Amino acid sequence: MLRRLGAKLALVFVATSLTYLLASITLNPAQVYLNQSQQLSESAIRSNLNTYNVNPETPLFERYWTWLSGVAHGNLGLIYQTQTPISEELLRRMGVSFRLLVVGTVLAVVLGVLVGVIGAIRQYKVDDYVSTIVAFVLLSTPVFLLANALKYGGDIANVGFGQVLFYSDGEYHTGPSAGLLERAQHLALPTLAIILGPAGIAYFSRYQRSAMLDVLGSDFLQTARAKGLTKWRAFFTHGLRVALIPMATFFAFTFGLLLVGASFTERIFNWNGMGQWAIDAINNSDVNAIAAIAGVVALLVMFSSFLADVLHAALDPRVRAAGKVAV
């Protein structure tokens, strides 16, 4: 596991460096100044580009070395045009995205696994058909359509009850010191959008149902029954653990892309998180911000891959036995 972790850290460095180099080659930060209503002089533009270390007249690898040296000392650079330290904005945006996405994603996984397992056990029953139809409808509904429908439904509920139950804009409306109830009112609709979205409960339920059906027809489960275990004991003791192995890996890598995986939801509900920042950084040709976001995503994917290995070993005793033999 430690050897794998070391290799993954090297991949994080490679992925982040390639992102910086690719962004530096393809984006044109000077164009942002040229599109402004108040034109700056050529010397002023060049000075600003040098301040942000994005001047295309500077050799690419010289810019890369300057950026890499800053990262090694904890300096990720400045946000283009605002001169805000990227590290401060990065922490703030990560907090926003985690508050929005972690709850929705965890609930989507838990509910999806539950629906998928029930659907496999009760294959071709009425409830299986109902869950299948609902899943296909949700999978075929674009997230921006679903999010706007939820906003409309929230407005109807507010009018019907004669008071504001759901807010559809931002994290709070009274300020950062807002109470738990106010934050929950702002969190409810975007969380539902994540749970019901194409990458939510419907996606996980279909994946888990397929994995569960493979296990239900396996030889080892029939052998457990033949040895005297009841149907449900064999299922919960042996079958469910095996069926959860692919889901554990799938969830781990989904967690890795969590922070930038809900750009539409963040923009529609005006949550200024990582996904929205990634889009804005590309539109503004902000090379330093793009590299920082890519670095965070690479770290999360690395952590997810490591977590997937741990979960696989915890669920499958054969992996632990192989590890002991290797040691």
Phi, psi and omega in degrees: 000319179292323176297318178296320180297319178297319178295323180292324177296322176296322178293325177299316179298316181295314182298316181293319180295316179296322177297316179299314182295318180295317178296322180294327181282319190268334184265156182233087182300331181297333182296332179297319178290323181292336181272356180285151180293323177262106184283134174269159177289161182298321179292323178293320178296316180297321179296317179295319179297323177292324179300320181269002180059042180231019181287116182295344178286339175281134179309142186303312185285340172290318175296319180297318181293322177297316179296315182295321178296320177295317179298321180298334179258014178082012180254108182272359180101189181245149175290133184301129175082339182252342181061023174277134178301131183297326182299320179293313180295324180297314179296319180295314181294322178297319178298318179297312183294320179297318180298325182278318195264330185296312181299312182297318182291317179297316178296321179297320180291311182298311180293322179296317177298316180299313180295320180295318179295315179297319179298323179289318180295321181254046182302134179067014170272173184300313182295330176292318178296318181297313180296326178294315180297314180298319180297316180294324177296314180294321180294330182268000180264119178300145185295326180292328177289316180297316182297316179292327176294322178293322176298317178296317178296324176296320178297319178298318179296321179297317179292318182296321181271353178072016177204163183279113175260325184232137172251145184238020182217112174080183181273332184197169178233353179254351179128172182301340180271017182301148182284174184296319181296316180298316179295323178295323177296325177283332185276337190300307186292312178296329176295318176298322178298322179288318181296316185270352183293173182302333179258025183250225188301322181296316181296312181293324181294319179292322179295315182290324179298315179297317179295322181292321179296323177298321182287320183299332180262012185278158182290322185294330178288321176295324178295320178298320177294321182293334179279359174113356178288143175292165182302313185286326178292320177296322181293310185284328183282320186244313188290313185295321180299316180294321181292336181278347183299307179296327179292322179298317177295316181297316180294321181300316180285332173297320177299326181296328180260016187298314189294330182246016186265005183225049183298316180296315181297316179297319182289318182294320181264008174058046172260114185278072183256198185292320181298313178294322179296322179299317179295314180297321181296320178292317179297327181267006181054040182273091186298316183296318179293320179298317179296320180295316179297316179298323178296318179295316179297318179298319177297318180293320177295320177299313179298321180295318178297318177296318178296323178297319177298318180295314180296321179297317179294324180291326184270333185243108181295338179295326179292318178295321179295319179296322179295320178295320179295318181296319178293000000 
